[in-house]
């Protein structure tokens, strides 16, 4: 397994990793614009310290990537601490179980060294979009990262010098959004250019909610001030309440929105 590092410039080495040519054509049509947004975001962030390592096989095929930033630029709702933050560790499905994820994480930990901090937001007992395990906490624990904070299935893990305080998750915040001119409930879908799968979630949520009497809005969390306002980078809010705090399938979001609005209507 060979690791190649990208620190800016031409993003060709990163092509076909988030979205693979073998993925369904309908998915590619929806996600290609979001992949383009991600590439532009990577180029903007690289001068501030973002870098990506890509795992390649002996035949040159790309198996996966790991994306890192200084923790103050994390694409997740974390605050405090120091050192490096892992925004994403992603291995293509066809190469799962072949050691690419371990090789990428070991590369990051070796680069950080024993005296520097490394943090990551992982997930426990959860499947993104209902069918695949993404950034499982148990994997990162194998490499010495320990839990320092948690919100439901979201687990903040950290490795660093013992005297250094670890980071914390921001608290998801209830807000009062600008009312809909039609008086409909407001459903806000939080997305980030960092991950094209957030665009896929938005597409599926809009598709699933189109028959419901709600107003759907997209909220970009590329701006750190927006992240602090919501206490989230990805998820769904209904009338300002943070109902879903991670990536979720359109079906799950629709079910939760319906249940939430029904419960609110039933209250005196």
N, C-alpha and C positions, 0 to 999 in steps of 0.2 A: 504494500500500500504506500503510495507516494502522496505527500501533502504539498500543495502549491498554494502560496499566499497571494492574495489580491489586496492592494492598499490604495487603489484609485486608478483612473485612466480607463482604458478599454475594458468593457465588461464581458467580452466574448467568453472568457473562461467560466462565467457564471450562467451562461445560457443553458437552457434545458435541464435545470436543476429544480427550481420551484415548480415548473410545469414541463412535463416531459412529452416528447412527440407521440408517445404511445398512449397518452391520456385521451379520454373520449373527445371526439371532435366538438361536441356541444359545449363541453367544459372549456376547451381551448378557446372557442370563440368568445366566451364570456370573460375568461381570465387574461387573455393576451394584453388588453389595455392596462390591467392592473399589474402585470409583470413589467410592462414598460414604465409604469409609475415607480415601481420598486427600483428598477435600474437607475432612473433619474435620482431617486432618493439616495441610493448608495453613493452615486457620484457627488451629491451635495454633502453627504456626511463624511466621506473619506478624509477630507482635509482636517476634520475635527478629531480624528483618531479612530474612526471605524475601520475595521479590516475583516476580511473573510478568508478562511482557509478551505480549500477544496481537496477532497480525497479522490485520487485517481487510481485505477487498477493498472496492472502490468500491460494491458492491451490499450491503455489510454482512455478507457471509458470513465466518465465522472460518476462517482457513487454517492456523494453527499457533500454537505458544507456545514461549517460552523461560523457564525457571525458574532463579532465581539466589538464592544465600544467601552470607553470610560463610563463608569456607572452613572455619572451625572447626565449622560446622554442616552440612558437606557430607553428602549422602546416599550418598556413595561412600567406600570405605576409603582415605582420604588423610590425611596428617599433615604438619605443618610448613607453611611458606610463609605468605602473608597475602593480603588482598584478597578478591576475589569468586570464587565457584565456580559454574559452570553445572551444575546438577543434570540438566537435560534440555533438549533442543531437539527439538521434535516438529512435523512438518508432516503434515497429513492427506493420504492417498494421492492423492485427486483434485486436490490443488493442488500436487503435487510438480513441480518444475521451473519454477515461476512466480515465483521470487524471494522467497518468504516466508521461507525459512531464512536467506538472506543478509541480508534486511532486519532480521530479529530479532537476528542476531549483531552486525551493525553497530550496532544500537541499544544493545546491551549494551556493546560496546567504546567507543562514544562516551560513554556514561554513565560508564563507569569512568575515561576519560581516559588520556592517555599515561603518567601517573606512578603509576597504580594497577595492581595485578596482577589477571589473569583466568586461571583454570585450568579445565580440563574433562577428564573421563575419556572418551576416545573409543575406537573399535574399528577394527582393521585386518585385512583378509582374513577377515572374519567376517560371518555373517548370523544375526541373532537368530531363534530358533525355526526356523532352517534356510531361511528364505525372504525376509527383508527386511533391508536394510542400515540399521542404526541408529547415529546419531552417528559417521559415518565420519571417521577421522582426516584423510584427504586434504582434506575440506571445511574443517576448522578451520585446517589449515596454510595454506590460501589467504589467511587473514586475519592471518597473522603469529604464530600460536601454534606453539610449538616443543616437541618431545618432551623431557621431563625424566625420565621413568621409564617402565618397561614390564613387563608380565607376560603373556607369550603374545600374544594378540590385543588385550589391554587396553593402551591407550596413554595415558599422562598427559601432557597438553599444557599449556603455560604461556606467558603473555606478561606481562612486567613489567619494571621498571627493572633495568638490567644488574647492579647491585651486590646485588640482593636474591636470596637463595637460593630456588629453587623448591620446591614441595611434593614429597612422595614417596608412592608407594603403600605401604600396609601390606602386610606379608608374610602370605599365607594360612597359617594355623596348623593343624597336626595336633593333635588333642586326644583325650582319652579320655572319651567320652560316658557317661552313666549307662547301664548295661547294660539290655537288654530283659529283662523278667521271664520271657519265653519262651525266652531264649537266641538269638533271631534277630538277624541283622545289623541295625544301626540306620542308617537313611537319613534324614538331616536336610535339609529343604528350607528355604533361607534366603529370607525375603521381607521386603519393606519397604512400609509404607503409602504411601510416596512415589510408587510406581508400581503401578497396577492390573494391569499386565501380569505383575508378579511373582505376583499371585494366580492369573492364568491359567496360569502355569507350574506352580504348586503343584497346581492342579486336574488338569492334564494328566499330571503326574508320578504323582500318587496313582492316577489312572485306569490309567496304564501299568504301575504296579508291583503292582497289587492281586492279581495271580496269582502273584507271586514270594514266597518265604518270607523276607520282610523286615518290619521295623517302621518305618513312615514317621512322622516327626515334623515339625511346622512350627516354625520358629524365626523370631521377629520380630527384625529388626535395627533397629527404631526407636530402641532404647536404644544410645547410643554405647558403653557398656561391653560390650555384646554384640558390636558391630562390632570393638572392640579384641580381644576374646577369640577371634573367628574370623578376623579379618583380611579379612573379606568382608562385603558387604551383600546379595549375591544369589548363589545357586549351590546346590550339593548336596554334602554330606559323607557318606561311608560309613564307619561305625565311627570317626568323628573325622577321617578323611582328606579334605581338600578336593579332591574329584574333579572338580567342574565349578565354574568361577570366574566365571560370567556367566549371563545368561538362556540357556535352551536349550529345545529342543522336548522333549516327553515321550518321543518315540521315541529321541532322542539320549541322554537321561538313562538310559532303560531299558537301552539297548545298553551304555553305559559301566558301569552298575552290574553288569550280568551279566558283562561281561568282567573287571571288577575283582575280583568275588567268585570267579570261576573261576580267575583268576591267583593269588589268595591261597590258594585251596584246593589248588592244584597245588604250592605251595612246601612243602618238607619242614619 
